[in-house]
Amino acid sequence: MSNYPWLDEARKHIGLEEVVGVQHNPEVLQMWKDIRRGGIKDDETPWCAAFVGAMLERVGVHSSRFESATSYLNWGIELQRPVTGCIVVFTRVGGGHVGFATGKTVDGNLLVLGGNQSDAVNIRAFELGRVSGYRWPAGVPVVDEPLAVVADDVPLSSTEA
């Protein structure tokens, strides 16, 4: 097991997508159940916080258990800078976004593994100016591993809702 079991769990879901139309991806619906929000019955409701929360819960870390990305600004412990595996909260038009830091691009953008990034689980680049905060699970020793430069061709995130 790595120092970031929630990140390991999250990587298993890269490629998962919403289902277009009246059907809904059962894995996204399970994420809502994992964070105790089983009343949400679709994959159109913004699910980035459900993704982060489900990955944490599945490895035994208590999540915010809330459907809002910004709920993570009051969760865990605050970090002053991003480290591998930390939770990153972003601002966006119409709300927020949340995901896991995995690295950075040559030009300094954060690489984030998240759900509901263009309606899928993937890794996208995010500008640092959008960051609202960095968080780490309370009670879990912080692995102070700086983000590695791992890519220069990851597209900037264009939609998280």
N, C-alpha and C positions, 0 to 999 in steps of 0.2 A: 504494500500500500504506500502511496506517495504522501507527501506532506499536505496535499490538497485533495482529499478524497471527494469533495464536492465538485472540484474541477474534473477529476477523473470521471465522475458520474455524468457531468454535463457533456463531456466529449462524446459519450456513447450516443448522444441524441443529435449530433450534427447531421443535418440533412432532413430532419423531421420538419414537415410543412403543414400548414393549415389545409383543410379540405375545402375546395371551392364548391359553393352551392349550399344546399340545405343540410348536407351531412357534415359531421364534425370529427376531427381527428380524436380518436379515443385516448391517445396518449396525452394530448393537451387537456382533455376533460379529467384525466387522472391527476394531472398536476394540480388542478383546482381542488380536487379531493384531498391531495397530499397536504395542502396548506389549510385545510378545514373550511374551504369555500366551495363545497360540492353543490351549492345552489346555482352556480354558474354552469350553464349547460351548452355552451357554444365555444367555438375557437375564434370568434370575431372579437370578443371582449379582449382588450389589450392584455396579453398574458406574459409579459416579460417578468413581472414580479412572481407570478405563479411558477414560471420556469426556475428562477433563482431559488425560490422557497422550496420547491419540490426537490431540487438537487441537494439542498442543505438537509432537509428532513430525511431524505432517503439514506443519508450517511450518519444520521443521529444528531444533527445540529438543529436546534430549535430556530426556525425562521421567524420573520416578522408576522407570518400567518395573516397577511393582509394583501389585498389586490393592488395596492398602490405602490408604484416604484419608489416614491419619495418616503414611504414608510421605513425604508432602510436607512434613512438619514438619522433615525433615532434608535437604531438597532446595533447591537454589538459594540465594538469599540472603534473610536475614530482613529484613522491614520492620517498623517500629514502628507504622505506621498503614496503613490501606488506601488504595490508589491505584487508579485505573481500570486494569483489566486484570490486577491481581495475583491470585495464587492465594490463596484463603481456605480454611483448614482449620477444621472445626467439630467439637465433641463432640456426640454424641447417644447416647441409650440404645442399648446394643448395639454401639457402635463410633464411627465418625467419618463425616464427609462433607467433600467438597471441590468447589470450583467457582471461577468467575471473578467478581471484583467488577466491577459495571457502573454502580453508582450507589448512591443511598440514598433512603429515603423521607423525607417531611416529619418524621416522628417519630424519625428517626435509624437505622432498621433498614437493614441492608445489602441491596442488590439483587444477587442472585447468579444468573449464568447457569451452569446445571449440568445434568448428566445424572443419571438415576435420581431425579429430584425428582417424586414421585408417578408413578413408572414412565415418565418422559418427559424430554425436553430442554426446559427452559423457564427463565423468570426468576421467582424467588420471593424474598420478603423473609425475612431471618433476623435474629434478635435478636443484638445485639453480645455479650451474655453467653455465647453459645455458641461464640465464636471462640477457637480454640486458637493460631492464628498466621496471619500474612500472609507470603507468599513471592513472590520474583521470580526469573526465570530467570538463573542465573549467566552472566556474559559478555554480557548484554544490558543496555545502559544503562537505568537506571530512569527512566521517564517520571513525574516527580513531579507528576502531575495529580490534584488532590483529587477526590474523588467528588462528582459533581453531584447535587443533589436533583432527581430526575426523575419521581417518582410519589408518590402518597399512597394509592393503592387497590390495591396489589399484595398478594395474600394471603400471610400468613405460611406458611412451609413447614411441612407437617404430617407428611410422611413422605418419607424418603430411602432407604428400604430395600425 
